[in-house]
Amino acid sequence: MSFSSMAQDVTFPHVVTTGNAILSVAPDSAVLTSQIRVTQATADAVKLQVDKAVGRYTKDLLNQKIDKQFITSSNLSISPQYHYGDKGEKTLIGYVGSRQVEVTITDLTQLNHHIDLALADGMNQISGIQMGLRNRKSYEEQVLKAAMNDAQRKAQLLATGFNSQLGSIWQVEYHANQNIPRFERVSLLQTKASDVTNSYQNSQIELEANVDVIYRMSSE
């Protein structure tokens, strides 16, 4: 049942309010996902090139004082490539393989540097830049408190306007939402790292909270 239908089942005098709050916060961390994708004549050659690039990149990240817990690499994926002739016959022409590495960056001023590092180590795509908040729970509590205050203010205004007393809370429903900017795949072979960095600098993470509240009411 929806909140509104549940409110209709309440038999005592009551008021229903919805508190809303939105908080926009500048991100202070990011998950950078880079990928290497190559094509070679043999599967072994694909594996060798891909694993070398990922190993080199991971080593350089550790040398940059990135903690191991902030680095995640996926398994190698290799698939054959075929050429199909006019009569439907297929000819093996090579293999394509890929791996990706995710690294959490807690200093956004270094994001451009890490993109350059990925490029230098052979990663040839940015699969995504996921902006984040290191102290997200604190911001979630802030926006929730603001939504609660908004619901309380509206309920009190309604009670006063209808010459009634606002009583205790009967029911509460909480709804949270957050809009996190994500920047999708960019080819590092075609785009400067600085251009990628500039695209996120003005981004904001929008946290939103909605609270539906049923209050008891009584006549003055």
C-alpha positions in Angstrom: 0.0 0.0 0.0 1.1 3.5 -0.7 1.7 6.0 2.1 -1.4 8.1 0.9 -3.7 5.0 1.0 -2.4 4.1 4.5 -3.1 7.6 5.7 -6.7 7.2 4.5 -7.1 4.3 6.8 -6.3 6.3 9.9 -9.5 6.9 11.8 -8.4 9.7 14.2 -7.9 13.4 13.3 -4.5 13.7 11.6 -2.4 15.7 9.2 -0.1 14.3 6.6 3.0 16.2 5.5 6.0 15.5 3.3 9.4 17.0 4.2 11.8 17.6 1.4 15.5 18.6 1.4 18.2 18.7 -1.3 21.9 19.1 -0.6 24.5 19.7 -3.3 28.1 18.7 -2.4 31.3 18.9 -4.3 32.8 15.4 -4.6 36.1 14.7 -2.8 37.0 11.3 -4.3 36.6 9.4 -7.5 36.8 5.9 -8.8 38.8 5.9 -12.0 38.1 2.9 -14.3 40.6 2.4 -17.1 40.8 -0.4 -19.6 43.3 -1.8 -22.0 41.8 -3.4 -25.1 44.1 -4.9 -27.8 43.9 -7.1 -30.9 46.7 -9.6 -31.8 47.1 -12.6 -34.0 47.2 -15.1 -31.2 45.5 -15.4 -27.8 48.9 -15.7 -26.1 50.0 -12.5 -27.6 46.9 -10.7 -26.4 47.4 -12.1 -22.9 51.0 -11.1 -22.8 50.3 -7.5 -23.9 47.3 -7.0 -21.6 48.8 -8.5 -18.5 52.0 -6.5 -18.9 50.1 -3.2 -19.1 48.0 -4.0 -16.1 51.0 -5.2 -14.1 52.9 -2.1 -15.0 50.0 0.2 -14.1 49.3 -1.5 -10.8 53.0 -1.3 -9.8 53.1 2.4 -10.6 49.9 3.0 -8.6 51.5 1.3 -5.6 54.6 3.5 -6.1 52.2 6.5 -6.0 51.3 5.4 -2.5 47.8 4.2 -3.5 46.8 1.5 -1.0 46.2 -2.0 -2.3 42.6 -1.9 -1.0 41.9 1.0 -3.5 43.0 -0.9 -6.6 40.9 -3.6 -8.3 41.7 -5.3 -11.5 39.3 -7.6 -13.5 40.0 -10.9 -15.1 41.3 -11.1 -18.6 38.7 -11.5 -21.4 39.8 -12.9 -24.7 37.6 -13.7 -27.7 38.3 -14.7 -31.3 37.6 -12.4 -34.3 36.4 -13.8 -37.6 36.0 -12.4 -41.1 32.8 -13.7 -42.8 32.9 -14.2 -46.6 30.2 -13.7 -49.1 29.1 -17.3 -48.8 29.0 -17.2 -45.0 32.4 -18.9 -44.5 34.4 -17.6 -41.6 38.1 -17.1 -41.3 39.9 -16.5 -38.0 41.8 -13.2 -38.2 42.9 -12.7 -34.6 42.0 -12.3 -31.0 40.8 -9.3 -29.0 41.3 -9.1 -25.3 40.7 -6.6 -22.5 41.2 -6.0 -18.8 40.2 -3.1 -16.6 41.6 -1.5 -13.4 39.6 0.5 -10.9 41.4 2.8 -8.6 39.9 5.0 -5.9 41.5 8.5 -5.8 41.1 10.5 -2.6 42.9 13.6 -3.9 41.0 15.0 -6.9 43.8 17.3 -7.8 45.7 14.2 -8.8 43.0 12.9 -11.2 44.7 14.3 -14.3 48.0 12.8 -13.2 46.4 9.4 -12.8 44.8 9.6 -16.2 48.2 10.4 -17.7 49.7 7.5 -15.7 47.2 5.1 -17.1 47.9 6.2 -20.6 51.7 6.0 -20.2 51.3 2.4 -18.9 49.3 1.2 -21.9 45.7 1.6 -20.7 43.9 3.0 -23.7 40.4 3.8 -22.5 38.7 5.5 -19.5 35.7 3.3 -18.9 34.2 5.6 -16.3 34.9 8.2 -13.6 32.6 7.8 -10.6 32.6 10.8 -8.3 32.1 10.1 -4.6 32.1 11.4 -1.1 34.4 10.0 1.6 32.2 11.1 4.4 28.9 10.4 2.7 27.0 9.3 5.8 27.5 12.7 7.4 26.0 14.4 4.4 23.1 11.9 4.3 22.4 12.7 8.0 22.4 16.4 7.2 19.9 16.2 4.4 17.7 13.8 6.4 17.6 16.2 9.3 16.7 19.0 7.0 13.8 17.0 5.5 12.6 16.1 9.0 12.6 19.8 10.0 10.7 20.7 6.8 8.0 18.1 7.6 7.7 19.4 11.2 7.5 23.0 10.0 4.7 22.3 7.5 2.8 20.2 10.0 2.9 22.9 12.6 1.9 25.6 10.1 -1.1 23.5 9.0 -2.2 22.8 12.6 -1.9 26.5 13.5 -3.8 27.5 10.4 -6.7 25.2 11.2 -6.8 26.1 14.9 -5.7 22.7 16.0 -2.9 21.3 18.2 -0.2 19.2 16.6 0.1 15.9 18.5 2.5 13.0 18.4 3.8 11.3 15.3 1.9 8.3 14.2 3.9 7.1 11.2 7.0 8.0 9.2 8.3 6.9 5.8 11.7 7.9 4.6 12.9 8.0 1.0 16.5 8.8 0.0 17.9 9.5 -3.4 21.3 10.6 -4.6 22.5 11.8 -8.0 26.1 10.9 -8.5 27.8 12.3 -11.6 29.4 9.6 -13.7 31.5 10.2 -16.7 31.5 7.3 -19.2 34.1 5.8 -21.5 36.6 8.2 -23.1 39.3 7.1 -25.5 42.7 8.2 -24.2 44.1 7.9 -27.6 41.7 10.6 -28.9 41.2 12.8 -25.8 43.7 14.7 -23.7 43.7 13.8 -20.0 43.3 17.5 -19.1 40.0 17.6 -21.2 38.7 14.7 -19.2 39.6 16.3 -15.9 38.0 19.6 -16.9 34.7 17.8 -17.5 34.3 16.9 -13.9 35.6 20.0 -12.1 32.2 21.7 -11.7 30.3 18.5 -10.9 28.1 18.2 -7.8 26.7 15.2 -6.0 23.1 15.9 -5.2 21.7 14.2 -2.1 17.9 14.3 -1.6 15.7 13.1 1.2 11.9 12.9 1.5 10.0 12.1 4.7 6.3 11.4 4.8 4.8 11.9 8.3 1.4 11.4 9.8 0.7 13.5 13.0 -2.1 13.2 15.4 -4.2 16.4 15.7 -6.6 17.7 18.3 -8.8 20.8 18.5 -7.8 23.6 20.7 
